[in-house]
Amino acid sequence: MSANTGELVGAFVTPPIALPQLVPSRTCLQCDVCCRFPDPDSALRPYFTENEITQALAGGIEATAFPNRLGSQVILVPEPHGEGYLCPAFDAATSTCRIYEQRPLDCQLYPLALMWNEPHDQVLLGWDTKCPFMREEIPGEIQRHADRVMALLDQPDILDHVVAHPRLIGRFQEDVVVLALLSRLTDAVAKQWGTAPLHRFTLDDIPRMTTVLDRSGWRHAQSLAAYSPVYHYMWNGLLAYWWMELEGAFCLFAQSPDGWFMPLPPIGAGSIDKSLCGAMGLLRRWNGDSPVSRVENVPSQLVSEFERLGYRLTPKEPDYLYRATDLEALAGDRYRSQRALCNRFEREQPFEVSTYQVGDRQDCRALLADWSRQKQAEGLESFGAMLLADAASAHEVIWSQASALRLTGKVVKIHGRLCAYTFGYWLTSRTFCVLLEVADRTVPGLAQYLFWETCRMAVAEGAEYINTMDDAGLPGLRASKQAYHPIILIPNVAAFPACAS
């Protein structure tokens, strides 16, 4: 972290101990580690609390950097002349922080790090060896600095500050040297958030979630698209996703500006009674009496169980499921319009279709900006405009992590210019889900051709069904999906506890 001050000053409170800046400014200004990240969803991007966000906004940071004004990790911005991402407060030209005097506690502590131990039952204070200063100074100097920080963390107001924002405590990192166990902080976190370990949902957790979904029996050819880790992970920049194991079930939680909820029911074999009871108890603890406590994406096979347990069920927009061979062939009068547009595109445009490569990311970013302007110029309704704004960070995650997420991505270029892209995933070996599509709206037939190409690819690889997810309640999107004649509208239900008791 670049520095030109000698004290650690918090945005939430003014610490009673003046902590000198241990790492010299000359080291920070030459460092190429801090404030730079390889991916937009990096778990190490800084966390800002509500007061820290207010100060950052006053310091000139864009409001779009903070998805949750009550506290959130910052949304990173693309590096102007590179492939990585930067903290929006970082000035790459000078290697300095634009809000250094008001930087959040998360940044003030660095290169010290709060993290869980590997079993996730003890909070540790450590020193991040990614900081080059670790290799320049003697351990005694580092330990004395750590002692001063531990005295700060023992102050009741700062202890409460950290407990209220569990994202300040990172996951275990092997390259962080452990300096101390923080038993008092560990106990306070357990009292607030429960004794079962609450983990951030990261890329490393996707295999675990995939395994429990497969074992649950809830994921099959005609399941909701939400029964895939990718469906949720792509929003990890906008929402804070967490998971824990309760009564043998995998429980996924999401923290939104309105409060906490479960994006899926507890995932496990057998009855969900005990795990659901435990999860809803935690939601009541975290949300109080807020009506935001709920379970999303309840599948048909669990509706009767939720009814038996006294939950109030509310229908949501269904997923659209199509027979893959219908969309591959586009045969008959009912597909005449789509077939004509595809033929027109093939006839009029010198195009090429290729597999997405991470090197296409910059061109995809430019296309998304153009496409968004086109949509807005067409008079997009307010809810649609909000969804469009929210989607930007999710697209960044997809472009950056497509390979790690095992996504199928295709791009279309006309005269060498990238003018369309699409990504999807296999829900099962029989069902391919279209995750997102973006196409230049000034090119007739391009969007229809892109979708047709996706369906032909899926059929060639064994797809029997194509799932295009829901329509988000947008009339235009609904009409577009219905025009392709789904064979099933897969029911989707949200479950709310009947009472707060």
C-alpha positions as CSV (number, residue, x, y, z in Angstrom):
1,M,0.0,0.0,0.0
2,S,1.5,3.3,-1.0
3,A,2.1,5.6,1.9
4,N,3.1,9.1,3.0
5,T,1.8,9.1,6.5
6,G,3.0,7.8,9.8
7,E,-0.2,6.9,11.6
8,L,-2.9,4.3,11.2
9,V,-6.1,6.2,11.2
10,G,-9.4,4.4,10.9
11,A,-12.5,5.6,9.0
12,F,-14.9,3.9,11.4
13,V,-13.2,5.1,14.6
14,T,-10.0,6.8,15.5
15,P,-7.8,4.1,17.1
16,P,-6.6,5.0,20.6
17,I,-3.1,3.8,19.5
18,A,-1.0,5.6,17.0
19,L,0.5,3.0,14.7
20,P,3.5,4.0,12.7
21,Q,3.6,3.1,9.0
22,L,6.0,0.1,9.2
23,V,6.5,-0.3,5.5
24,P,8.5,2.6,4.1
25,S,7.0,4.7,1.3
26,R,10.0,3.9,-0.9
27,T,9.1,0.2,-0.8
28,C,5.4,0.8,-1.5
29,L,6.0,3.1,-4.4
30,Q,8.2,0.5,-6.1
31,C,5.8,-2.4,-5.3
32,D,3.7,-4.0,-8.0
33,V,1.6,-6.2,-5.7
34,C,-0.8,-4.0,-3.7
35,C,-4.0,-2.6,-5.2
36,R,-3.6,-4.7,-8.3
37,F,-5.4,-8.0,-9.0
38,P,-5.4,-10.6,-11.7
39,D,-9.2,-11.1,-11.7
40,P,-12.3,-9.0,-10.9
41,D,-13.5,-11.5,-8.3
42,S,-10.3,-11.6,-6.3
43,A,-11.0,-12.6,-2.7
44,L,-8.3,-10.1,-1.6
45,R,-9.9,-7.0,-3.0
46,P,-10.4,-4.4,-0.1
47,Y,-13.5,-4.4,2.0
48,F,-15.1,-1.0,3.0
49,T,-17.6,-0.6,5.8
50,E,-20.6,1.9,5.6
51,N,-18.7,4.8,7.1
52,E,-15.6,4.0,5.0
53,I,-17.7,4.0,1.8
54,T,-19.2,7.4,2.7
55,Q,-15.6,8.8,3.1
56,A,-14.5,7.1,-0.1
57,L,-17.4,8.7,-2.0
58,A,-16.5,12.1,-0.5
59,G,-13.0,11.4,-1.7
60,G,-14.1,11.0,-5.3
61,I,-14.5,7.3,-5.7
62,E,-17.4,6.3,-8.0
63,A,-20.6,5.1,-6.4
64,T,-20.6,2.1,-8.7
65,A,-17.5,0.8,-6.9
66,F,-19.7,-0.2,-3.9
67,P,-22.5,-2.7,-4.5
68,N,-23.7,-2.6,-0.9
69,R,-23.5,0.8,0.8
70,L,-23.7,-0.9,4.2
71,G,-20.4,-2.6,3.6
72,S,-18.9,-4.5,0.7
73,Q,-15.7,-5.5,-1.1
74,V,-15.0,-2.9,-3.8
75,I,-15.7,-3.6,-7.4
76,L,-12.4,-3.5,-9.3
77,V,-11.9,-1.6,-12.5
78,P,-10.0,-2.9,-15.6
79,E,-6.4,-1.8,-15.8
80,P,-6.2,0.8,-18.6
81,H,-3.1,-0.6,-20.3
82,G,-3.0,-4.2,-19.1
83,E,-5.0,-7.4,-18.5
84,G,-5.5,-7.1,-14.8
85,Y,-7.7,-5.1,-12.5
86,L,-7.2,-2.2,-10.0
87,C,-8.7,-0.9,-6.9
88,P,-10.7,2.2,-8.1
89,A,-8.9,4.3,-5.5
90,F,-5.5,3.4,-6.9
91,D,-3.7,5.8,-9.2
92,A,-1.6,3.6,-11.5
93,A,0.3,6.6,-12.9
94,T,1.8,7.5,-9.5
95,S,1.4,4.2,-7.6
96,T,-0.5,6.1,-4.8
97,C,-3.9,5.8,-3.2
98,R,-6.3,8.6,-4.0
99,I,-8.0,8.3,-0.5
100,Y,-4.9,7.2,1.5
101,E,-5.8,9.4,4.5
102,Q,-9.3,7.8,4.6
103,R,-8.4,4.3,3.4
104,P,-10.4,1.5,5.1
105,L,-9.2,-0.5,8.0
106,D,-8.7,-3.5,5.7
107,C,-6.0,-1.5,3.9
108,Q,-4.6,0.1,7.0
109,L,-3.8,-3.3,8.5
110,Y,-1.8,-4.6,5.4
111,P,0.6,-6.2,5.2
112,L,-0.8,-7.7,8.3
113,A,-3.8,-9.9,7.6
114,L,-6.7,-11.2,9.5
115,M,-7.5,-14.7,8.5
116,W,-9.0,-18.0,9.6
117,N,-6.8,-21.0,10.2
118,E,-7.1,-24.0,7.9
119,P,-9.8,-25.8,10.0
120,H,-11.6,-22.5,10.1
121,D,-12.1,-22.5,13.9
122,Q,-9.6,-19.8,15.0
123,V,-8.9,-16.2,13.7
124,L,-5.2,-15.5,13.2
125,L,-3.1,-12.4,12.7
126,G,-0.4,-13.0,10.1
127,W,2.0,-11.3,7.8
128,D,1.5,-11.5,4.1
129,T,4.8,-12.6,2.5
130,K,3.6,-11.3,-0.9
131,C,4.7,-7.9,0.5
132,P,8.4,-7.5,-0.5
133,F,9.1,-5.8,2.8
134,M,8.8,-9.1,4.5
135,R,12.1,-10.1,2.9
136,E,13.9,-6.9,3.9
137,E,13.2,-6.5,7.6
138,I,14.0,-8.6,10.7
139,P,11.2,-10.7,12.2
140,G,11.5,-8.8,15.5
141,E,10.4,-5.5,13.9
142,I,7.4,-7.3,12.4
143,Q,6.4,-8.9,15.7
144,R,6.5,-5.6,17.5
145,H,4.3,-4.0,14.9
146,A,1.9,-7.0,15.2
147,D,1.8,-6.5,19.0
148,R,0.7,-2.9,18.4
149,V,-2.0,-4.0,16.0
150,M,-3.3,-6.7,18.5
151,A,-3.6,-4.0,21.1
152,L,-5.7,-2.0,18.6
153,L,-7.9,-5.0,17.9
154,D,-8.5,-5.6,21.6
155,Q,-10.3,-2.2,21.8
156,P,-14.0,-2.9,22.2
157,D,-15.2,-0.5,19.5
158,I,-12.7,-1.9,16.9
159,L,-13.4,-5.5,18.0
160,D,-17.1,-4.9,17.4
161,H,-16.3,-3.2,14.1
162,V,-14.5,-6.3,12.8
163,V,-17.2,-8.7,14.1
164,A,-19.9,-6.7,12.4
165,H,-18.0,-7.2,9.1
166,P,-16.9,-10.8,8.9
167,R,-15.5,-10.3,5.3
168,L,-12.6,-8.4,7.0
169,I,-11.4,-11.9,8.0
170,G,-10.0,-13.7,5.1
171,R,-9.6,-17.4,4.3
172,F,-6.5,-19.3,5.2
173,Q,-3.5,-18.5,3.0
174,E,-0.4,-20.7,3.1
175,D,1.9,-17.7,2.2
176,V,0.8,-15.8,5.2
177,V,3.1,-16.2,8.2
178,V,1.1,-16.7,11.4
179,L,2.1,-14.2,14.2
180,A,-0.7,-14.7,16.7
181,L,-4.0,-16.4,17.6
182,L,-6.9,-14.0,18.2
183,S,-9.0,-16.0,20.6
184,R,-11.1,-13.0,21.8
185,L,-12.0,-12.1,18.3
186,T,-12.7,-15.7,17.5
187,D,-15.2,-16.0,20.3
188,A,-16.9,-12.7,19.4
189,V,-17.3,-13.8,15.8
190,A,-18.9,-17.1,16.9
191,K,-21.3,-15.3,19.2
192,Q,-22.5,-13.1,16.4
193,W,-22.5,-15.4,13.4
194,G,-22.9,-18.9,14.9
195,T,-20.5,-21.7,15.8
196,A,-20.6,-23.4,12.4
197,P,-17.8,-22.1,10.2
198,L,-19.1,-19.5,7.7
199,H,-17.0,-19.6,4.6
200,R,-16.7,-17.1,1.7
201,F,-17.9,-18.7,-1.5
202,T,-14.9,-18.8,-3.9
203,L,-13.8,-20.6,-7.0
204,D,-12.2,-23.3,-4.8
205,D,-15.7,-24.2,-3.4
206,I,-17.3,-24.9,-6.8
207,P,-16.2,-28.6,-6.9
208,R,-17.6,-29.1,-3.4
209,M,-21.0,-27.5,-4.4
210,T,-21.1,-29.5,-7.6
211,T,-20.6,-32.7,-5.7
212,V,-23.4,-32.1,-3.2
213,L,-25.7,-31.0,-6.0
214,D,-25.1,-34.2,-7.9
215,R,-25.7,-36.3,-4.8
216,S,-28.9,-34.5,-3.8
217,G,-30.8,-35.7,-6.8
218,W,-32.3,-32.3,-7.4
219,R,-30.2,-31.6,-10.5
220,H,-31.5,-33.3,-13.6
221,A,-32.2,-32.5,-17.2
222,Q,-35.3,-30.4,-16.5
223,S,-34.0,-28.6,-13.4
224,L,-33.8,-24.9,-12.8
225,A,-30.6,-23.3,-14.2
226,A,-29.9,-22.1,-10.6
227,Y,-28.8,-25.6,-9.7
228,S,-25.3,-24.9,-10.9
229,P,-22.5,-23.1,-9.0
230,V,-21.8,-20.9,-12.0
231,Y,-25.3,-19.4,-11.9
232,H,-24.5,-17.9,-8.4
233,Y,-20.7,-17.4,-8.6
234,M,-20.9,-14.9,-11.5
235,W,-22.7,-12.5,-9.1
236,N,-20.0,-12.8,-6.4
237,G,-18.8,-9.3,-7.1
238,L,-22.2,-7.8,-6.7
239,L,-23.4,-9.9,-3.7
240,A,-21.4,-11.5,-0.9
241,Y,-21.9,-15.2,-1.1
242,W,-21.1,-17.5,1.8
243,W,-21.6,-21.2,2.7
244,M,-21.6,-23.5,5.7
245,E,-22.5,-27.0,6.5
246,L,-25.5,-27.5,8.8
247,E,-26.8,-30.9,9.8
248,G,-24.9,-32.6,6.9
249,A,-26.3,-30.2,4.3
250,F,-24.5,-27.5,2.2
251,C,-26.1,-24.2,2.9
252,L,-25.5,-21.3,0.5
253,F,-26.2,-17.7,1.7
254,A,-26.1,-14.4,-0.1
255,Q,-25.8,-11.0,1.6
256,S,-27.6,-8.3,-0.3
257,P,-28.1,-4.6,0.6
258,D,-31.5,-5.6,1.9
259,G,-30.2,-8.4,4.1
260,W,-29.3,-12.1,4.0
261,F,-31.2,-14.9,2.1
262,M,-30.6,-18.4,0.8
263,P,-30.3,-18.6,-3.0
264,L,-31.0,-22.3,-2.8
265,P,-32.5,-24.7,-0.2
266,P,-30.1,-26.6,2.0
267,I,-28.4,-29.2,-0.4
268,G,-28.2,-32.7,0.9
269,A,-29.6,-36.2,0.7
270,G,-32.7,-36.9,2.7
271,S,-34.9,-34.6,4.7
272,I,-34.0,-30.9,4.9
273,D,-36.0,-30.3,8.1
274,K,-33.0,-29.9,10.5
275,S,-30.7,-28.0,8.2
276,L,-33.5,-25.7,7.0
277,C,-34.4,-25.0,10.6
278,G,-30.8,-24.2,11.5
279,A,-30.3,-22.0,8.4
280,M,-33.5,-20.0,9.0
281,G,-32.5,-19.5,12.7
282,L,-29.3,-17.9,11.5
283,L,-31.2,-15.7,9.0
284,R,-33.4,-14.5,11.8
285,R,-30.3,-13.7,13.9
286,W,-28.6,-11.8,11.0
287,N,-31.7,-10.1,9.6
288,G,-33.9,-9.6,12.7
289,D,-37.5,-9.4,11.8
290,S,-36.8,-8.3,8.2
291,P,-39.0,-10.0,5.6
292,V,-35.9,-10.5,3.4
293,S,-35.2,-13.9,5.1
294,R,-36.2,-16.4,2.5
295,V,-35.2,-19.4,0.3
296,E,-35.0,-18.8,-3.4
297,N,-35.2,-21.3,-6.3
298,V,-37.2,-24.0,-4.5
299,P,-37.8,-26.8,-7.0
300,S,-41.1,-28.6,-7.6
301,Q,-40.0,-31.7,-5.7
302,L,-39.5,-29.7,-2.5
303,V,-42.7,-27.6,-2.6
304,S,-44.7,-30.1,-0.5
305,E,-42.0,-30.3,2.1
306,F,-41.8,-26.5,2.5
307,E,-45.6,-26.4,2.7
308,R,-45.5,-29.1,5.4
309,L,-43.1,-27.0,7.4
310,G,-45.4,-24.0,7.2
311,Y,-43.6,-21.8,4.7
312,R,-45.4,-19.3,2.5
313,L,-44.6,-19.9,-1.1
314,T,-44.5,-17.3,-3.8
315,P,-44.2,-18.2,-7.5
316,K,-41.3,-16.5,-9.4
317,E,-40.6,-16.2,-13.2
318,P,-40.0,-19.8,-14.5
319,D,-37.1,-21.0,-16.6
320,Y,-37.7,-21.6,-20.3
321,L,-36.8,-25.1,-21.5
322,Y,-36.7,-26.0,-25.2
323,R,-36.1,-29.2,-27.1
324,A,-32.6,-28.8,-28.5
325,T,-33.3,-30.4,-31.9
326,D,-36.2,-27.9,-32.4
327,L,-33.8,-25.0,-32.0
328,E,-31.2,-26.6,-34.1
329,A,-33.5,-27.2,-37.1
330,L,-35.6,-24.0,-36.9
331,A,-38.1,-25.9,-39.1
332,G,-41.7,-25.1,-40.0
333,D,-43.8,-22.0,-39.9
334,R,-43.4,-21.3,-36.2
335,Y,-39.7,-20.6,-36.7
336,R,-40.1,-18.8,-40.1
337,S,-39.1,-15.4,-38.7
338,Q,-36.0,-16.6,-36.9
339,R,-34.9,-18.7,-39.9
340,A,-35.2,-15.8,-42.2
341,L,-33.1,-13.6,-40.0
342,C,-30.4,-16.2,-39.7
343,N,-30.4,-16.6,-43.4
344,R,-30.2,-12.9,-43.9
345,F,-27.2,-12.6,-41.6
346,E,-25.3,-15.4,-43.3
347,R,-26.0,-13.8,-46.7
348,E,-25.1,-10.2,-45.9
349,Q,-22.2,-10.5,-43.4
350,P,-18.6,-11.7,-43.9
351,F,-18.3,-13.2,-40.4
352,E,-16.4,-15.8,-38.4
353,V,-17.3,-17.6,-35.3
354,S,-14.6,-18.7,-32.9
355,T,-14.2,-20.0,-29.3
356,Y,-13.8,-17.2,-26.7
357,Q,-10.3,-16.5,-25.6
358,V,-9.3,-14.3,-22.6
359,G,-7.6,-12.1,-25.1
360,D,-11.1,-11.2,-26.4
361,R,-11.9,-9.6,-23.0
362,Q,-11.2,-6.0,-24.0
363,D,-13.3,-6.3,-27.2
364,C,-16.1,-7.9,-25.2
365,R,-16.0,-5.0,-22.7
366,A,-16.3,-2.4,-25.6
367,L,-19.2,-4.4,-27.1
368,L,-21.1,-4.6,-23.8
369,A,-20.8,-0.8,-23.4
370,D,-22.1,-0.2,-26.9
371,W,-24.9,-2.8,-26.4
372,S,-25.9,-1.1,-23.2
373,R,-26.2,2.3,-24.9
374,Q,-28.3,0.7,-27.6
375,K,-30.6,-0.9,-25.1
376,Q,-31.0,2.4,-23.2
377,A,-31.6,4.4,-26.4
378,E,-34.6,2.1,-27.1
379,G,-36.3,3.3,-24.0
380,L,-35.4,0.5,-21.5
381,E,-37.7,0.4,-18.5
382,S,-36.2,1.3,-15.1
383,F,-36.0,-2.2,-13.8
384,G,-34.3,-3.4,-17.0
385,A,-31.9,-0.5,-16.7
386,M,-31.0,-1.5,-13.2
387,L,-30.4,-5.1,-14.3
388,L,-28.2,-3.8,-17.1
389,A,-26.1,-1.8,-14.7
390,D,-25.8,-4.7,-12.3
391,A,-24.7,-7.1,-15.1
392,A,-21.4,-5.3,-15.8
393,S,-19.5,-6.9,-12.9
394,A,-20.9,-10.3,-13.7
395,H,-19.7,-10.1,-17.2
396,E,-16.2,-9.2,-16.0
397,V,-16.2,-12.3,-13.9
398,I,-17.3,-14.4,-16.9
399,W,-14.7,-13.0,-19.2
400,S,-11.9,-13.4,-16.7
401,Q,-12.9,-16.9,-15.3
402,A,-14.5,-18.6,-18.2
403,S,-12.0,-21.4,-18.3
404,A,-11.9,-22.0,-14.5
405,L,-15.8,-22.0,-14.5
406,R,-15.8,-24.5,-17.5
407,L,-18.0,-22.2,-19.5
408,T,-18.5,-22.6,-23.2
409,G,-17.9,-19.2,-24.9
410,K,-18.3,-18.1,-28.5
411,V,-17.6,-14.8,-30.2
412,V,-18.7,-13.5,-33.6
413,K,-16.5,-11.2,-35.6
414,I,-17.5,-9.2,-38.7
415,H,-14.6,-7.7,-40.7
416,G,-12.4,-8.6,-37.7
417,R,-14.5,-6.6,-35.2
418,L,-16.0,-8.5,-32.3
419,C,-19.8,-7.9,-32.5
420,A,-21.3,-10.7,-30.5
421,Y,-20.5,-13.1,-27.7
422,T,-22.3,-15.8,-25.7
423,F,-21.5,-18.0,-22.8
424,G,-23.2,-21.1,-21.4
425,Y,-22.7,-24.2,-19.3
426,W,-23.8,-27.8,-19.0
427,L,-26.3,-28.2,-16.2
428,T,-26.3,-31.9,-16.9
429,S,-25.0,-34.0,-19.8
430,R,-28.4,-33.5,-21.4
431,T,-29.2,-29.9,-20.7
432,F,-27.2,-26.9,-21.9
433,C,-27.9,-23.5,-20.2
434,V,-27.5,-20.2,-22.1
435,L,-26.0,-17.9,-19.4
436,L,-25.7,-14.7,-21.4
437,E,-25.8,-13.3,-24.9
438,V,-24.7,-9.9,-26.2
439,A,-25.0,-8.9,-29.9
440,D,-24.7,-5.6,-31.7
441,R,-28.3,-4.6,-32.2
442,T,-27.6,-2.7,-35.4
443,V,-26.7,-5.9,-37.3
444,P,-29.9,-7.6,-38.5
445,G,-30.1,-11.3,-37.6
446,L,-27.0,-11.4,-35.6
447,A,-28.7,-12.2,-32.2
448,Q,-30.8,-14.9,-33.8
449,Y,-27.8,-16.4,-35.6
450,L,-25.7,-16.4,-32.4
451,F,-28.4,-18.3,-30.5
452,W,-28.9,-20.7,-33.4
453,E,-25.1,-21.4,-33.5
454,T,-25.2,-22.0,-29.8
455,C,-28.0,-24.5,-30.1
456,R,-26.3,-26.3,-33.0
457,M,-23.1,-26.6,-31.0
458,A,-25.0,-28.0,-28.0
459,V,-26.8,-30.6,-30.1
460,A,-23.6,-31.7,-31.6
461,E,-22.2,-32.3,-28.1
462,G,-25.3,-34.3,-27.0
463,A,-27.8,-31.8,-25.7
464,E,-31.5,-32.8,-25.6
465,Y,-32.6,-29.6,-23.9
466,I,-31.7,-25.9,-24.0
467,N,-32.4,-23.9,-20.9
468,T,-32.4,-20.1,-21.4
469,M,-33.2,-19.2,-17.8
470,D,-36.0,-16.8,-16.8
471,D,-37.2,-13.6,-18.3
472,A,-36.7,-11.4,-15.2
473,G,-40.2,-10.2,-15.6
474,L,-39.3,-8.0,-18.6
475,P,-42.0,-8.0,-21.3
476,G,-39.6,-7.8,-24.2
477,L,-37.4,-10.6,-23.0
478,R,-40.5,-12.7,-22.3
479,A,-41.8,-12.2,-25.8
480,S,-38.4,-13.1,-27.3
481,K,-38.2,-16.4,-25.3
482,Q,-41.8,-17.3,-26.0
483,A,-41.2,-16.8,-29.7
484,Y,-38.9,-19.9,-29.7
485,H,-41.8,-22.1,-28.3
486,P,-40.5,-23.6,-25.1
487,I,-41.8,-27.1,-24.3
488,I,-41.8,-26.5,-20.5
489,L,-41.8,-23.5,-18.2
490,I,-39.9,-24.9,-15.2
491,P,-41.7,-23.6,-12.1
492,N,-39.7,-21.5,-9.6
493,V,-40.8,-20.7,-6.1
494,A,-39.5,-18.6,-3.2
495,A,-40.2,-19.7,0.3
496,F,-40.8,-17.4,3.3
497,P,-41.2,-18.4,6.9
498,A,-44.8,-18.1,7.9
499,C,-43.8,-16.1,11.0
500,A,-40.7,-14.9,12.7
501,S,-41.0,-17.1,15.7
